[in-house]
Amino acid sequence: MSTGLGQVQFSNKSNALNFADDDFKLLVIETPKHYIGGAKTLAETRDFFTRLCSWLRGEEEGMTKYQGAAEVYQFLLDRDVSAFNAGQLPVTTQAYENMARAGMKDYQTPWSR
């Protein structure tokens, strides 16, 4: 019997997972350190996500309940994923290497002078 597990995890810690640097089944992506949605402040970024959540729930005038979420779902269904290879290992990113290093025990880290 074949079994599998897929997860998406988010963290604001660079050492959120402890894994060996040769565990190539992980894709680690570091998000940009700038504000999102054209925002120039943290308050504007919060406002962007508040408006996004409202849109996803369909709370804007003229929208049905969860219409935004349904539109995102349809967008994903319409994506051409025919070339996707589920057996291909993810790319190794700098964020992956940083997290592997951050999760090392003291005795595992390379000596620095």
C-alpha positions in Angstrom: 0.0 0.0 0.0 1.3 3.4 -0.9 0.9 6.2 1.6 1.9 9.8 1.6 1.5 13.1 3.5 1.5 16.6 2.2 1.8 19.6 4.4 2.0 23.4 4.1 3.5 25.1 7.2 4.1 28.7 8.0 6.5 30.1 10.6 8.2 33.4 11.5 11.2 31.5 12.9 14.3 30.6 10.8 14.7 27.3 12.8 11.0 26.2 12.7 11.9 22.7 11.5 14.9 20.5 12.5 16.0 18.4 9.6 19.2 17.1 8.0 20.7 19.2 5.2 20.4 16.1 3.0 16.6 15.7 3.5 15.6 16.9 0.0 11.9 16.3 0.3 11.3 19.8 1.7 10.7 23.0 -0.2 11.5 26.0 2.1 10.6 29.5 0.8 11.3 32.7 2.6 8.7 35.4 2.0 9.8 38.9 1.1 10.7 41.2 3.9 8.7 44.1 2.4 5.1 45.0 2.7 2.5 43.4 0.5 -0.2 44.8 -1.8 1.5 48.1 -2.4 1.4 48.9 1.3 4.1 51.2 2.8 3.4 50.5 6.5 2.5 47.5 8.6 -1.0 49.0 9.2 -1.5 49.2 5.4 -0.4 45.6 5.1 -2.9 44.5 7.8 -5.6 46.5 5.9 -4.7 44.6 2.7 -5.1 41.2 4.3 -8.4 42.4 6.0 -9.7 43.4 2.6 -8.5 40.1 1.0 -10.2 38.0 3.7 -13.4 40.1 3.2 -13.2 39.5 -0.5 -12.6 35.7 -0.1 -15.7 35.5 2.2 -17.8 37.4 -0.3 -18.5 40.2 2.1 -18.2 43.0 -0.5 -21.3 44.5 -2.0 -22.9 42.4 -4.8 -20.9 39.2 -3.9 -22.4 35.9 -2.8 -21.0 34.2 0.3 -17.5 32.9 -0.3 -17.6 34.1 -3.9 -13.9 35.2 -3.7 -12.8 31.8 -2.4 -14.9 30.1 -5.2 -13.1 32.3 -7.8 -9.7 31.3 -6.4 -10.8 27.6 -6.4 -11.9 27.9 -10.1 -8.7 29.6 -11.0 -6.7 26.7 -9.5 -8.9 24.1 -11.3 -8.3 25.9 -14.6 -4.5 25.7 -14.2 -2.7 23.4 -16.6 -0.7 21.1 -14.4 -0.2 18.3 -16.9 3.6 18.8 -16.9 3.7 18.5 -13.1 5.9 15.6 -11.9 4.9 14.6 -8.3 8.0 12.4 -8.1 10.5 15.2 -8.8 12.3 16.5 -5.7 11.9 20.3 -5.0 14.7 22.7 -5.7 17.1 23.5 -2.9 16.7 27.2 -1.9 18.9 29.5 0.2 16.0 29.5 2.7 16.3 25.7 2.9 20.0 25.8 3.6 19.5 28.5 6.2 16.8 26.6 8.0 18.9 23.4 7.9 21.8 25.2 9.4 19.7 27.1 12.0 18.2 23.8 13.2 21.5 22.1 13.8 22.6 21.1 17.3 25.7 22.9 18.6 27.9 19.8 18.0 26.7 19.6 14.4 27.6 23.2 13.3 30.9 23.9 11.6 33.5 25.6 13.7 34.0 29.3 12.9 37.0 31.4 13.8 
